[in-house]
Amino acid sequence: MTASRASDPAGGRVGPGRASDPRADGSEARLPSWVRRLVGPAVALVAVALTAFPIALDGWPTDVRGQVGAWCTVVGAALIGAWRQRFALVAGPALLLVPVFFGPTVPTVAIVVLLGYAALIAERWGGRAAWVAGVAAAGYLASIYVVSGDDSPGLLVLTVPGYLAGTALRLRRETAEVLAERGRELDAERERYTAVSVRNERARIARELHDIVGHALSVMVVQAAAGQRLVDRTPDAAQAALDAIAAAARQGRADLQQLIRLLGGDGVAAPDLGLVDEIVGAAARSGLAVSCQIDGNDDVDEAVAHVAFRVVQESLTNALRHAPGSAVRVLLRPGPGALTVRVENAPPPVGPHPGLVGTGRGLAGLRERVLAGGGSFAAGPTPEGGWQVEARIAL
């Protein structure tokens, strides 16, 4: 994460996320708007009083040079009330320097104004511009000492602490702005993470519902179609079809209840490859000619077993939908680093077809499941005209 930085007119950096309007600073922004509007004029009025009254008490100059110096002193002091504009922080000290050359003598109390300018200059410029401002301020004080011939350290003693105080305030403000910007970025990242988490969870729930409901409905529709054809000719076979429909409905309801418990935070039994035998047995009882072979050790991680179960379930569902009556072979082969699951069905036999249409999300959901765990997935027709699904689930 990188905090944005605004450019300074003097060529430096104002600071991370620096607002162009100083009124956006926290301490001043807490004041009512009418108070903020009066702060500048009030400061200017005080500065004018600190410079104009002492000059007037000593006698306002009558010569041109004195008049220029006196008015430059007053105007330079008044500009401190416009500290929100950087030109005022440049023009104000420059005007206060005029009477050093032209006269009259600058009142001692005007050093308070210079102290304010030193603090504001340090506070308003940051980054590389702060070094330029610091050098300019040092040159400004040096020029006053050289021209006036004054060797008293009073001016330096009073203005340097002001500059340091302004620098401390600026650094504090910039740190607060950086932290606020980082906080906003963290909030934005948190919102994006939450949105992604919600989408992923919705997709997971949708996959589970598709697998559960899709398989149960496919079995019921196929058996219902068979029962309709057999009800008049072979009542016993029709009764077997109804029994298969009831069993599929009960199994679907049990799976839905387990999903609800899982989403509710309740503990559920850890799945294993025995579930594959159960789903294959249920498919065989529903009339599907299916065989299952598990090579090697069937002790795998519950997450791997769950994905393998869903691969077999969806593949059998597709066989029921699109190739009812065809022979289906299921093979599970644990190997080094991966569990291979292969489900292959023969070409569909010629005869009545239930005409079931899938959602198109079954194979896509399987691919997402397998790839999310670092495995591989492939599905497509076989040379004999059947269909094969093969998944390598990373262990």
NORCOR-V314013 format. One record per helix or strand of 3 or more residues. SS is the DSSP state (h for helix, s for strand). FROM is the first residue (numbers start at 1). LEN is the number of residues. Records with the same first field share a line. If there is no record, write none. Layout:
# NORCOR-V314013
SS: FROM-LEN ; FROM-LEN
This chain:
# NORCOR-V314013
s: 5-3 ; 13-4 ; 289-7 ; 327-9 ; 338-8 ; 376-6 ; 387-8
h: 22-3 ; 26-4 ; 33-26 ; 64-19 ; 86-17 ; 108-17 ; 128-21 ; 154-77 ; 235-29 ; 274-12 ; 302-21 ; 362-11
